[in-house]
Amino acid sequence: MYNLVSSSRDLDVAGTGRNSLEDLCKCFLGLNDLQYRLFTIILEYPGKTCKELSELAGQTRTPVQRAVKKLHDMEMVTRDQVSRGDPPGFYFTYSPLEPEELREHLLHLVNLARDEMVRIIDDRFPQG
């Protein structure tokens, strides 16, 4: 089960006066509004197609496909190919990683972002 509600221990990472997973995803991971909204929809409704995600997000399919591709490329969601019979073909469904795997992956992404920030600061303001 995923807890998307902020706790009093959360940090205000984006300086917004809020403490949330949303701030972390947008500030450290660079997700835009639609990408974050789809990430939370996928957490709540795993196994949905892009068409279904479009309906849940109130968006057309093209921006949803782009946003979900970004989430998949970042390995924040999984994509499963499902075959259909008539007409022949397939479609993709999207689901979150298991909670512990997602936690570890998000920590890894945040650490990568932090390392890059430290590199930028060190390059601009070298020590001694």
Salt bridges, closest charged atoms under 4 A:
GLU22 OE2 - LYS26 NZ 2.64
ASP23 OD1 - ARG18 NH2 2.83
ASP33 OD1 - LYS26 NZ 2.35
ASP73 OD2 - LYS69 NZ 2.70
GLU104 OE2 - ARG103 NH1 2.76
ASP115 OD1 - ARG114 NH1 3.59
GLU116 OE2 - ARG119 NH2 2.54
ASP123 OD2 - ARG119 NH1 2.48
